[in-house]
Amino acid sequence: MCVLADSSFDIVSKIDRQEVDNALNQTVKEIGHRFDFKGTGASISWSGQSIEIKANSEERAGAVLDVFKEKVIKRGLSLKTLDADEPKLSGREYRLLVALKEGIDQENAKKISKLIRDEGPKGVKAQIQGEELRVSSKKKDDLQEVMSLLKGKDLDIALQFVNYR
């Protein structure tokens, strides 16, 4: 007798740091060339695990953030991975920190698994495994339906579907 194994995939929230770095470098280049940033002390750089933006006014710091967001979108990354603070005055310049959100926290993991239970097809199981979720079902079509369901929802985090088997 042959027993069919369940099909499954994992839901994760990861950041491609190389792409973020590329977006950051493109932003640095654009700030250096644009006339409206001349003499504003505008800069953007890595600061540990976050990104730090500096400028001589709150508006310029916000403008640098906008340029960075534009580059992030062009590189195919989700803006949901960025968590920007408000610009704060530090000495003579404004500083703005942008944290990168990675991993699915317990609250969001519970919200996603409840969504799958309530609105997904019957027979689909979702289990929380640390900062990711494993979704399994006997039918591959049901898994595709769950992916479509989650893509259609406006969640607070960027999701990727990996290890589909």
N, C-alpha and C positions, 0 to 999 in steps of 0.2 A: 504494500500500500504506500502510495506517495502522498506526503503531506506538503501542501504548498506553504511556503514561508510568506509572512506578511511583507508587503512593500512598505517602504518608509522614506522619510526625508527629515532633515533637521532644519529648524528655523533659527537663524542666528542674526546678530547685529554686529557686524565687523566693519572696520574702516581700512581702506587701502591707503596706508600711510605714504606710500610712494606717490600716489595720485594727489594726496593732500599736499605733499612736498612740492610736486610739480605746479599745482595751483598757486602755492605760496610764492614760488620762484617767478612765475608769470606775473603775479601781482607786484612783486618787487620791481620787476622790469618796467611794468606799466607806470608805476608811481614815479620812477626815475625819469620817464620820458614825458609825462603829461604836464602841461603848462600850469594847470590849476593846483598842482602839488608843489610847485617850485617855492622854496623858502618856507615851507610849512613844517619842516622837520618830520614829515610823515615817514613812518617805517613800519614794516611788519616782519616778524621773525619768530622762530621757535623759542619757547621758554619752557624747557622741560617737556612735559607731555601736552602743554597747551601752546597756543599761538598768542603772541603779544603784539598789539598795535599801538604805536605812539604817534602823536601829532600835537601841534601847538593849539588846536581848538577842538571842541567837542564835535563840530560839524565835519572837520577834516578826518578825525578818527572814524566817524561814521561812514564817510565817503570811502576810506580805505577798506572798511569792512564790506561795503557794497561791491567794490571791485573784486575783493577776495571771493565773496559769495558767487559772483558772476563766473569767476574762473572755476570754482568748485562745480557749478552746474555744468559748465562746458566739458568738464572731465568726467561727467556721468555719475557724480556722487550726489547723495541726498543732503539737502540742507538740514535735515533732522539730526544729522550727526554733529552739527555745530551748536554749541551752547554759549552764546555771547553775553558778557556782562554789560552793564552800562559804563560809558567812559567815566573815569575818575580822575580828578585833578591830582597830579603828583609833582610837586615842585612847580616848574613852569610849563609842564606838558601834561596832556591828557593821555591816560593809559587805558587800554581796553583789552581784557583777556577773553580769549575764545577757547573754551574747553571742548574736547572731542568726546562725544558720547559713544561708548562701545559696550556691547553686552546687553542682555535682556535682564532687567532687574526683576525681583520676585513679583512685585505688583503688576508689571506689564505681562510677565509670564502667566500669571493667574488670569489676567484679563483676556489674553489670547486663547488660553486653553478653554475658558468658559465660552468664549465666542465660538470656538470649534465645536464644543459640546452642544450649544444651543442652536446654532445656525448651520453647522456643517452636516454632511450626510451621516446617517446612522452607521455604527460599526467603525467609526474613525476614533482612534485613541490618541491623546496628546499627553506626553509626560514631560515634566520639567526636569532638566538635567543641568544643574548649575546655572550658567548664563545662556543656555539654549534650550529649545524644545524639540523633542522627537515626536513626529506625527506618524502613526502607522495605521494601515488598513489592509484588508484582504484584496481590495480592488484598487488598481492604479488610477482609475477614473475618479474615484472618491478623493484621492490625494490631489489630483489636478483641480478638482472642485474646491478643495480647501485653500489651495494656492490662490485661485481666482477670488475667493471670498476675502482672504486677507489683503490681497492687492487692492480690492475695492474699498476697504475700510480706511479711515483716516486715523491712523495710530500715531502716537507721540514719537515713535522710534522708526529708524530705517530697518527694514527686514530683508534678509537674503535667504534663499532656499538652497541648501547644499546637501550632499550625500544622498541624492535621489537614487533609490534602488528598489 
